[in-house]
Amino acid sequence: MEPLISVIVPVYNVEAYLGRCVESLRRQTYERLEIILVDDGSLDGCPALCDAYAGEDERIRVIHQANAGLSGARNTGIGAAKGEYLAFVDSDDYVAEDFICVLYELIRRTGCAMSQCRFSYVQGEAPEGGEEQDIRIYREQELMEQLYGPEEEATCFVVAWNKLYRRDLFAQIRYPQGRIHEDEATTYRLFHEGKSLAATGRALYGYYTENTGSITSSFSGKRLQWLTAHEERIRFFLEHGYEALLPAACRKLCDVCITFYYRAEQMKGGEARRVQKELTDCLRSNLGRRAKWIRKLPFRTRAGYRIFLISPALYAGLLKKISKESQ
């Protein structure tokens, strides 16, 4: 008999999109599912919609809870799940009909602890799917290295929702309650625990965005929780023998301090200055405390960080000039 697979769907104020998400799960070619809808204190019509879906399909279970955020809703689903494997789907997204089937077959055929597919940024269309493409298996440190590849590739590896996981990976792991950037704080721990992942080049997950030309959101001080997640990751690498990844990890932290510095200009007066100071302090501290690994970065990169600390305006002007010269 095929194993039971639990699909956990955190639900919060997505009345306009929930039906599309749930119907894409009900249409899965892999039928031995339990679909757990975690109503995270929704204030719109979602609670009633969830209950109505449960009345139509015995595979659907609903949990109503006070608002605990995305991490809290996922954790509730993990605790309630009965399946041998877990998947996460965000409630404003949707998946191809063979999403679960393909991911399960990858695990079954390869013996890996996890599997993943690519995703498409979508509005109203279905995920692109397509014919089966190359399958790659990543193990141990090579798997961790994917978190520091080109931005789109790294995103594919870090997010929670394009994957299927062996349930036992979550025996001691949960998403950080009350924080954003929860994937950044958790996926590497699952990689360490599972040690193997099989990936298909097919795009079976539709990540919904209202404007496919712009996927950025407004900036707030909560975005600094990304820094917390990456400080934790660096400490984890030191403690668990991933020192070879520390130059890339330190570079990522420095680069995001700079990126967030400029994005913080969206904020109002005093708050913007406070956040920008915190970011420059973080960058300066990283360059000092982690000089051993920073020294392994290219000279031009290290010089850029020093220029930024002297004058963010000068740094921005140099970047603009380099960009024009490369066109």
ZATORLUM-78894 format. One record per residue: residue number from 0; x, y, z of N, C-alpha, C in turn. Coordinates in pm, whole numbers, plus 50000, padded with zeros to 5 digits. Example, Ala and Ser with C-alpha at 12.3 -4.5 7.8 and 13.67 -1.06 7.14 Angstrom:
% ZATORLUM-78894
- 0  51319  49431  50780  51230  49550  50780  51320  49670  50780
- 1  51285  49775  50708  51367  49894  50714  51290  50003  50787
This chain:
% ZATORLUM-78894
- 0  50085  49880  50000  50000  50000  50000  50088  50125  50000
- 1  50048  50224  49924  50123  50349  49922  50116  50417  50058
- 2  50223  50485  50098  50222  50552  50228  50129  50673  50229
- 3  50079  50705  50347  50000  50825  50364  50093  50946  50362
- 4  50055  51049  50287  50131  51173  50279  50044  51287  50331
- 5  50098  51363  50425  50026  51476  50483  50069  51606  50415
- 6  49972  51681  50367  49999  51813  50308  49944  51918  50402
- 7  50033  52003  50452  49997  52102  50553  49980  52238  50485
- 8  49862  52298  50504  49830  52425  50440  49795  52528  50546
- 9  49887  52619  50581  49852  52728  50671  49755  52824  50602
- 10  49650  52864  50671  49545  52947  50610  49526  53073  50693
- 11  49542  53190  50628  49516  53315  50699  49471  53422  50599
- 12  49343  53458  50606  49287  53569  50528  49318  53558  50379
- 13  49291  53442  50321  49315  53421  50178  49188  53373  50109
- 14  49075  53429  50148  48946  53383  50098  48942  53379  49945
- 15  49005  53475  49880  48999  53483  49733  49081  53374  49665
- 16  49175  53313  49736  49269  53219  49673  49258  53077  49726
- 17  49194  53059  49840  49195  52929  49907  49135  52818  49821
- 18  49027  52849  49751  48961  52746  49669  49054  52689  49563
- 19  49127  52776  49496  49220  52731  49392  49327  52640  49450
- 20  49378  52676  49567  49481  52596  49633  49426  52457  49670
- 21  49313  52455  49738  49258  52328  49786  49218  52238  49669
- 22  49158  52296  49567  49119  52214  49453  49240  52152  49383
- 23  49352  52224  49380  49472  52166  49318  49523  52047  49398
- 24  49499  52048  49529  49538  51934  49612  49439  51818  49599
- 25  49313  51850  49589  49213  51744  49573  49228  51671  49440
- 26  49286  51737  49340  49304  51676  49208  49434  51597  49195
- 27  49509  51582  49301  49637  51513  49292  49621  51370  49241
- 28  49711  51331  49153  49709  51193  49103  49751  51094  49211
- 29  49825  51139  49309  49855  51058  49427  49739  51080  49524
- 30  49662  50976  49550  49536  50995  49621  49543  50970  49771
- 31  49643  50897  49818  49646  50863  49962  49706  50980  50040
- 32  49624  51084  50053  49664  51209  50117  49579  51238  50238
- 33  49636  51311  50331  49554  51389  50425  49595  51534  50405
- 34  49495  51617  50386  49517  51760  50360  49477  51833  50488
- 35  49575  51892  50556  49551  51957  50685  49544  52108  50664
- 36  49426  52162  50677  49406  52307  50666  49414  52367  50806
- 37  49517  52445  50831  49534  52508  50962  49486  52652  50953
- 38  49362  52674  50998  49307  52810  50999  49373  52886  51114
- 39  49459  52979  51078  49541  53049  51176  49474  53179  51222
- 40  49352  53164  51271  49280  53281  51320  49234  53376  51212
- 41  49196  53322  51096  49153  53407  50984  49034  53494  51024
- 42  49033  53617  50971  48926  53712  51003  48827  53728  50889
- 43  48849  53653  50779  48758  53662  50665  48673  53535  50659
- 44  48636  53491  50539  48551  53373  50526  48625  53241  50525
- 45  48753  53242  50549  48832  53118  50541  48788  53009  50639
- 46  48758  53040  50765  48716  52932  50856  48598  52852  50804
- 47  48497  52921  50753  48380  52852  50700  48415  52774  50573
- 48  48500  52831  50488  48541  52761  50366  48616  52633  50401
- 49  48705  52640  50498  48780  52521  50540  48685  52412  50586
- 50  48589  52447  50669  48493  52348  50719  48410  52290  50605
- 51  48373  52373  50509  48295  52324  50395  48376  52224  50313
- 52  48503  52251  50291  48587  52157  50218  48600  52025  50292
- 53  48613  52031  50424  48624  51908  50503  48496  51825  50492
- 54  48384  51893  50477  48258  51821  50462  48245  51753  50327
- 55  48319  51802  50227  48313  51746  50092  48414  51635  50067
- 56  48524  51634  50142  48633  51542  50112  48688  51488  50244
- 57  48677  51358  50264  48718  51298  50391  48869  51305  50413
- 58  48944  51336  50309  49089  51348  50325  49129  51481  50389
- 59  49034  51574  50398  49064  51708  50450  49032  51715  50599
- 60  49129  51761  50676  49112  51788  50819  49133  51937  50842
- 61  49058  51993  50934  49069  52137  50964  49106  52155  51110
- 62  49200  52243  51132  49236  52284  51268  49217  52435  51276
- 63  49135  52480  51369  49116  52623  51393  49199  52662  51515
- 64  49278  52768  51503  49358  52812  51616  49369  52964  51617
- 65  49407  53019  51732  49436  53162  51741  49559  53190  51655
- 66  49566  53313  51603  49675  53347  51512  49812  53326  51576
- 67  49895  53246  51509  50031  53217  51558  50135  53241  51451
- 68  50092  53295  51334  50186  53320  51226  50213  53194  51145
- 69  50283  53214  51033  50309  53103  50941  50383  52989  51010
- 70  50487  53021  51086  50562  52917  51156  50473  52840  51252
- 71  50391  52913  51328  50303  52847  51424  50203  52756  51357
- 72  50149  52799  51241  50053  52716  51169  50120  52591  51113
- 73  50241  52607  51058  50312  52489  51008  50342  52392  51122
- 74  50386  52445  51235  50418  52359  51348  50297  52283  51398
- 75  50182  52349  51400  50058  52281  51438  50030  52165  51343
- 76  50046  52190  51214  50022  52085  51115  50118  51969  51131
- 77  50245  52000  51158  50345  51894  51178  50303  51806  51296
- 78  50263  51870  51405  50224  51794  51524  50101  51708  51502
- 79  50010  51752  51415  49885  51678  51392  49896  51574  51281
- 80  49999  51583  51197  50008  51498  51078  50023  51351  51114
- 81  49958  51267  51034  49965  51122  51053  50046  51054  50942
- 82  50085  51128  50840  50152  51069  50725  50297  51033  50751
- 83  50349  50944  50666  50490  50908  50670  50577  51016  50607
- 84  50515  51100  50524  50585  51208  50456  50504  51335  50472
- 85  50573  51450  50471  50508  51579  50487  50541  51670  50370
- 86  50442  51749  50330  50464  51856  50232  50392  51979  50283
- 87  50440  52096  50239  50378  52223  50277  50336  52296  50149
- 88  50215  52351  50151  50168  52434  50041  50108  52560  50102
- 89  50153  52675  50059  50095  52801  50109  49959  52822  50045
- 90  49867  52881  50121  49726  52880  50081  49690  52974  49968
- 91  49781  53063  49927  49754  53144  49808  49827  53090  49686
- 92  49894  52976  49702  49964  52910  49592  49885  52788  49545
- 93  49934  52720  49444  49870  52598  49397  49971  52513  49322
- 94  49935  52387  49300  50033  52290  49250  49978  52213  49130
- 95  50071  52158  49051  50033  52073  48939  49973  51942  48992
- 96  49895  51875  48907  49823  51756  48952  49916  51642  48996
- 97  50037  51638  48942  50129  51530  48980  50238  51578  49075
- 98  50215  51689  49143  50312  51744  49238  50356  51639  49341
- 99  50260  51581  49412  50294  51484  49516  50347  51355  49455
- 100  50287  51310  49347  50329  51185  49284  50476  51190  49242
- 101  50514  51297  49176  50653  51310  49128  50749  51315  49246
- 102  50715  51394  49348  50806  51407  49463  50818  51275  49539
- 103  50708  51202  49552  50716  51073  49621  50799  50974  49541
- 104  50779  50971  49410  50855  50878  49327  51005  50907  49333
- 105  51041  51034  49343  51182  51069  49356  51241  51007  49483
- 106  51168  51017  49592  51217  50959  49718  51220  50807  49709
- 107  51115  50750  49655  51107  50603  49647  51220  50547  49561
- 108  51247  50610  49447  51348  50559  49353  51490  50583  49400
- 109  51514  50690  49473  51651  50726  49509  51688  50693  49652
- 110  51588  50676  49738  51616  50653  49879  51654  50778  49955
- 111  51638  50895  49891  51671  51020  49958  51568  51053  50067
- 112  51609  51136  50160  51521  51176  50269  51422  51284  50229
- 113  51456  51358  50121  51374  51470  50075  51376  51474  49923
- 114  51276  51540  49867  51275  51565  49722  51222  51705  49700
- 115  51252  51761  49582  51201  51894  49552  51184  51911  49402
- 116  51096  52005  49368  51076  52044  49228  51108  52192  49214
- 117  51107  52241  49093  51120  52385  49070  50983  52449  49087
- 118  50981  52582  49089  50853  52652  49099  50846  52761  48994
- 119  50724  52804  48965  50701  52913  48872  50631  53027  48946
- 120  50666  53150  48911  50588  53264  48958  50464  53271  48870
- 121  50348  53267  48932  50224  53256  48856  50123  53361  48903
- 122  50024  53385  48816  49910  53467  48852  49785  53379  48845
- 123  49731  53358  48725  49613  53274  48715  49638  53144  48644
- 124  49756  53128  48583  49784  53010  48504  49832  52895  48592
- 125  49832  52777  48534  49879  52660  48607  50031  52657  48608
- 126  50093  52591  48709  50238  52571  48704  50275  52503  48573
- 127  50392  52534  48520  50427  52492  48385  50444  52342  48369
- 128  50481  52270  48474  50493  52124  48465  50592  52083  48359
- 129  50544  52020  48254  50631  51980  48144  50683  51838  48159
- 130  50760  51794  48059  50816  51659  48062  50924  51649  48170
- 131  50947  51526  48213  51049  51504  48315  51184  51549  48265
- 132  51254  51625  48348  51387  51672  48314  51490  51601  48400
- 133  51614  51645  48388  51721  51580  48462  51690  51574  48611
- 134  51723  51460  48672  51711  51444  48816  51850  51446  48875
- 135  51868  51527  48979  51997  51535  49046  51982  51497  49192
- 136  52083  51432  49243  52085  51396  49385  52197  51475  49452
- 137  52163  51538  49562  52259  51617  49639  52275  51553  49776
- 138  52399  51541  49819  52424  51477  49948  52520  51561  50033
- 139  52501  51549  50165  52593  51606  50263  52625  51753  50233
- 140  52755  51787  50226  52795  51927  50212  52750  51986  50079
- 141  52748  51905  49971  52702  51956  49842  52560  52009  49852
- 142  52478  51944  49934  52341  51989  49953  52339  52126  50020
- 143  52419  52144  50125  52427  52273  50192  52478  52382  50097
- 144  52570  52346  50008  52629  52445  49916  52524  52509  49827
- 145  52413  52439  49801  52310  52493  49711  52243  52617  49770
- 146  52252  52636  49900  52195  52755  49964  52270  52882  49926
- 147  52387  52867  49863  52470  52982  49828  52497  52991  49678
- 148  52411  52929  49600  52424  52939  49455  52363  53068  49404
- 149  52345  53079  49271  52274  53195  49214  52139  53213  49282
- 150  52092  53337  49288  51976  53370  49372  51855  53280  49346
- 151  51817  53263  49219  51697  53183  49190  51716  53038  49231
- 152  51836  52983  49208  51864  52845  49247  51862  52831  49399
- 153  51925  52926  49468  51929  52920  49614  51788  52928  49672
- 154  51704  53012  49614  51565  53023  49661  51494  52890  49649
- 155  51517  52820  49539  51453  52691  49517  51488  52591  49628
- 156  51611  52601  49679  51654  52507  49782  51610  52550  49922
- 157  51602  52681  49948  51576  52725  50085  51429  52719  50123
- 158  51338  52736  50028  51196  52745  50064  51143  52609  50111
- 159  51039  52615  50194  50982  52492  50252  50885  52423  50159
- 160  50819  52500  50070  50696  52452  50009  50709  52381  49875
- 161  50825  52360  49820  50837  52285  49694  50899  52147  49719
- 162  50883  52096  49841  50954  51975  49882  50860  51872  49944
- 163  50909  51748  49948  50847  51641  50025  50953  51590  50121
- 164  50913  51570  50247  51007  51534  50352  50966  51403  50418
- 165  51064  51322  50454  51037  51212  50545  50996  51271  50679
- 166  50890  51221  50736  50835  51282  50858  50935  51284  50972
- 167  51019  51181  50983  51109  51172  51098  51211  51286  51102
- 168  51230  51358  50992  51322  51470  50992  51278  51579  51090
- 169  51148  51583  51118  51093  51686  51206  51082  51640  51351
- 170  51145  51528  51384  51137  51478  51521  51184  51582  51622
- 171  51290  51655  51590  51345  51756  51681  51348  51896  51619
- 172  51285  51913  51505  51294  52040  51433  51155  52101  51415
- 173  51144  52229  51444  51023  52305  51417  51062  52442  51361
- 174  50966  52509  51299  50989  52644  51248  50987  52743  51365
- 175  51070  52848  51360  51080  52941  51474  50953  53022  51490
- 176  50891  53007  51605  50762  53070  51631  50775  53222  51631
- 177  50681  53287  51564  50673  53433  51569  50775  53506  51485
- 178  50848  53435  51399  50949  53499  51316  50915  53484  51169
- 179  50959  53582  51089  50955  53567  50944  51091  53512  50900
- 180  51108  53488  50770  51228  53422  50719  51247  53287  50787
- 181  51134  53221  50815  51138  53094  50887  51205  52983  50806
- 182  51195  52989  50673  51263  52889  50591  51415  52903  50604
- 183  51463  53027  50600  51606  53052  50614  51659  52997  50746
- 184  51573  52994  50847  51615  52951  50981  51602  52800  51001
- 185  51543  52729  50906  51507  52589  50931  51558  52491  50827
- 186  51554  52527  50698  51582  52430  50593  51720  52367  50606
- 187  51821  52447  50643  51956  52391  50654  51962  52284  50763
- 188  51881  52299  50867  51877  52197  50973  51817  52066  50920
- 189  51717  52079  50835  51658  51960  50772  51757  51895  50677
- 190  51833  51977  50604  51937  51922  50516  52040  51843  50596
- 191  52080  51899  50709  52178  51830  50793  52122  51698  50846
- 192  51996  51700  50885  51932  51581  50940  51912  51474  50834
- 193  51867  51516  50715  51832  51420  50610  51950  51376  50524
- 194  52045  51467  50504  52170  51439  50433  52156  51405  50285
- 195  52037  51405  50230  52022  51376  50087  51891  51434  50035
- 196  51896  51480  49910  51778  51537  49846  51783  51507  49697
- 197  51670  51463  49641  51658  51440  49498  51575  51552  49437
- 198  51624  51612  49329  51558  51729  49270  51525  51704  49124
- 199  51405  51744  49085  51366  51741  48945  51365  51883  48890
- 200  51393  51895  48760  51390  52025  48696  51251  52069  48658
- 201  51150  51988  48680  51013  52026  48647  50959  52128  48747
- 202  50882  52223  48697  50819  52324  48781  50677  52279  48811
- 203  50655  52229  48932  50525  52171  48969  50453  52254  49075
- 204  50514  52362  49118  50457  52446  49223  50437  52586  49168
- 205  50318  52639  49186  50288  52775  49141  50290  52872  49257
- 206  50391  52959  49258  50405  53058  49365  50332  53184  49319
- 207  50222  53215  49384  50135  53323  49336  50190  53459  49372
- 208  50195  53547  49273  50228  53687  49296  50136  53771  49209
- 209  50088  53882  49263  49993  53965  49189  50058  54030  49068
- 210  50190  54051  49077  50262  54113  48966  50389  54033  48941
- 211  50390  53952  48836  50504  53865  48811  50629  53944  48775
- 212  50616  54071  48746  50733  54152  48716  50800  54207  48840
- 213  50735  54196  48954  50794  54248  49077  50755  54159  49192
- 214  50854  54093  49251  50825  53998  49357  50875  54050  49492
- 215  50918  54176  49499  50965  54231  49625  50848  54287  49703
- 216  50863  54292  49834  50760  54349  49919  50817  54470  49991
- 217  50730  54549  50053  50777  54667  50124  50866  54624  50240
- 218  50957  54713  50278  51057  54679  50379  51011  54724  50516
- 219  51037  54641  50617  51010  54678  50756  51123  54625  50842
- 220  51127  54672  50966  51231  54628  51058  51229  54480  51084
- 221  51114  54415  51064  51106  54270  51086  51198  54193  50991
- 222  51232  54256  50879  51321  54189  50783  51458  54159  50844
- 223  51493  54228  50952  51622  54202  51016  51625  54063  51080
- 224  51510  53998  51091  51510  53860  51140  51583  53767  51043
- 225  51599  53811  50918  51684  53736  50824  51826  53728  50879
- 226  51876  53838  50936  52011  53839  50991  52022  53741  51107
- 227  51920  53736  51192  51919  53641  51303  51930  53499  51252
- 228  51852  53468  51148  51855  53332  51092  51993  53297  51040
- 229  52060  53392  50977  52191  53362  50919  52304  53363  51021
- 230  52289  53441  51126  52385  53430  51237  52374  53291  51299
- 231  52252  53242  51317  52231  53107  51371  52290  53002  51277
- 232  52275  53023  51147  52327  52926  51051  52479  52918  51056
- 233  52544  53035  51067  52690  53037  51075  52737  52962  51200
- 234  52671  52984  51312  52708  52911  51434  52687  52762  51417
- 235  52578  52724  51349  52550  52583  51324  52661  52522  51237
- 236  52703  52592  51135  52811  52543  51048  52939  52520  51128
- 237  52970  52613  51219  53090  52598  51302  53081  52475  51392
- 238  52961  52451  51445  52942  52341  51540  52933  52205  51473
- 239  52898  52202  51343  52870  52073  51278  52961  52042  51161
- 240  53077  52107  51154  53178  52068  51058  53159  52117  50916
- 241  53091  52231  50899  53072  52287  50765  53159  52412  50745
- 242  53280  52411  50797  53365  52530  50790  53395  52573  50647
- 243  53397  52478  50553  53425  52513  50413  53319  52607  50357
- 244  53200  52611  50417  53092  52697  50369  53094  52835  50433
- 245  53180  52856  50531  53176  52982  50605  53212  53105  50522
- 246  53309  53101  50429  53330  53220  50346  53204  53261  50270
- 247  53135  53164  50210  53011  53195  50137  52904  53245  50231
- 248  52894  53186  50351  52792  53228  50448  52818  53370  50497
- 249  52946  53401  50523  52980  53537  50568  52956  53639  50457
- 250  52989  53602  50335  52966  53693  50222  52817  53721  50207
- 251  52734  53618  50218  52590  53637  50205  52539  53733  50312
- 252  52587  53716  50435  52544  53803  50543  52584  53948  50516
- 253  52707  53969  50471  52754  54104  50439  52672  54165  50326
- 254  52650  54087  50220  52577  54138  50104  52435  54179  50142
- 255  52370  54101  50226  52232  54134  50262  52227  54255  50356
- 256  52327  54271  50442  52333  54394  50522  52330  54517  50432
- 257  52406  54511  50323  52413  54625  50231  52281  54641  50155
- 258  52227  54530  50104  52100  54536  50031  51989  54592  50119
- 259  51979  54544  50242  51876  54591  50333  51897  54738  50371
- 260  52023  54781  50377  52052  54921  50409  51980  55014  50311
- 261  51992  54984  50183  51930  55070  50083  51778  55053  50081
- 262  51731  54932  50105  51586  54911  50108  51523  54980  50228
- 263  51600  54997  50336  51546  55064  50456  51514  55210  50430
- 264  51562  55265  50318  51529  55403  50284  51380  55421  50259
- 265  51307  55309  50238  51161  55315  50223  51093  55354  50354
- 266  51162  55333  50466  51102  55355  50597  51104  55503  50633
- 267  51034  55538  50739  51023  55678  50780  51140  55718  50868
- 268  51191  55837  50844  51293  55907  50921  51372  55830  51023
- 269  51334  55846  51151  51410  55790  51261  51421  55639  51256
- 270  51315  55572  51215  51317  55426  51206  51415  55380  51099
- 271  51418  55451  50987  51513  55416  50881  51656  55429  50931
- 272  51686  55537  51001  51822  55558  51051  51861  55452  51155
- 273  51765  55414  51240  51792  55310  51340  51826  55178  51274
- 274  51744  55138  51175  51766  55012  51106  51898  55015  51027
- 275  51925  55127  50962  52049  55137  50885  52172  55129  50976
- 276  52163  55186  51094  52275  55175  51188  52294  55030  51232
- 277  52185  54962  51259  52194  54821  51300  52259  54737  51189
- 278  52226  54770  51065  52283  54695  50953  52431  54723  50935
- 279  52472  54849  50946  52615  54880  50933  52693  54822  51050
- 280  52634  54821  51169  52700  54760  51285  52718  54610  51264
- 281  52616  54546  51207  52623  54402  51180  52733  54373  51078
- 282  52739  54454  50972  52842  54434  50870  52981  54453  50930
- 283  53001  54559  51007  53132  54586  51067  53172  54471  51161
- 284  53076  54424  51239  53103  54314  51331  53140  54186  51257
- 285  53069  54159  51149  53096  54038  51071  53237  54043  51011
- 286  53276  54160  50961  53409  54175  50902  53518  54156  51008
- 287  53490  54199  51131  53590  54186  51237  53596  54047  51297
- 288  53481  53997  51341  53478  53868  51410  53511  53751  51319
- 289  53483  53768  51191  53498  53655  51099  53602  53682  50992
- 290  53704  53759  51030  53809  53796  50935  53875  53673  50874
- 291  53883  53563  50950  53946  53440  50902  53882  53392  50773
- 292  53750  53405  50764  53679  53357  50644  53658  53469  50543
- 293  53644  53592  50591  53630  53706  50501  53754  53719  50413
- 294  53872  53690  50471  53997  53701  50395  54001  53608  50274
- 295  53918  53506  50272  53915  53412  50161  53829  53462  50044
- 296  53762  53575  50064  53681  53634  49957  53770  53716  49864
- 297  53725  53740  49740  53806  53822  49647  53837  53960  49705
- 298  53954  54013  49671  53996  54145  49721  53892  54251  49687
- 299  53839  54245  49565  53742  54347  49521  53618  54345  49610
- 300  53576  54226  49651  53459  54214  49739  53489  54275  49875
- 301  53605  54242  49930  53641  54294  50062  53658  54446  50059
- 302  53718  54495  49951  53735  54640  49937  53600  54710  49929
- 303  53506  54647  49860  53371  54704  49849  53306  54720  49985
- 304  53321  54620  50072  53263  54630  50205  53323  54749  50282
- 305  53453  54768  50271  53518  54877  50342  53472  55014  50287
- 306  53458  55022  50156  53408  55146  50096  53268  55177  50144
- 307  53183  55074  50151  53046  55095  50199  53046  55151  50340
- 308  53130  55096  50428  53133  55143  50566  53181  55288  50576
- 309  53267  55329  50483  53312  55468  50480  53203  55560  50427
- 310  53137  55517  50317  53036  55601  50253  52939  55516  50171
- 311  52820  55488  50223  52721  55414  50145  52686  55483  50013
- 312  52689  55616  50012  52658  55689  49888  52767  55665  49783
- 313  52893  55668  49825  53004  55641  49734  52995  55499  49679
- 314  52964  55405  49766  52952  55265  49725  52843  55249  49620
- 315  52726  55312  49645  52615  55304  49549  52655  55364  49415
- 316  52729  55477  49418  52774  55540  49294  52870  55452  49217
- 317  52961  55386  49286  53056  55295  49220  52984  55177  49157
- 318  52884  55122  49228  52807  55011  49172  52736  55053  49043
- 319  52679  55172  49046  52607  55222  48928  52704  55239  48810
- 320  52823  55290  48839  52922  55309  48733  52968  55175  48676
- 321  52993  55078  48763  53035  54944  48717  52926  54880  48632
- 322  52800  54899  48674  52688  54843  48600  52679  54901  48458
- 323  52698  55034  48447  52693  55099  48316  52806  55050  48227
- 324  52926  55035  48283  53041  54993  48205  53027  54850  48155
- 325  52952  54768  48227  52937  54627  48189  52828  54605  48085
- 326  52747  54708  48059  52636  54695  47963  52685  54701  47819
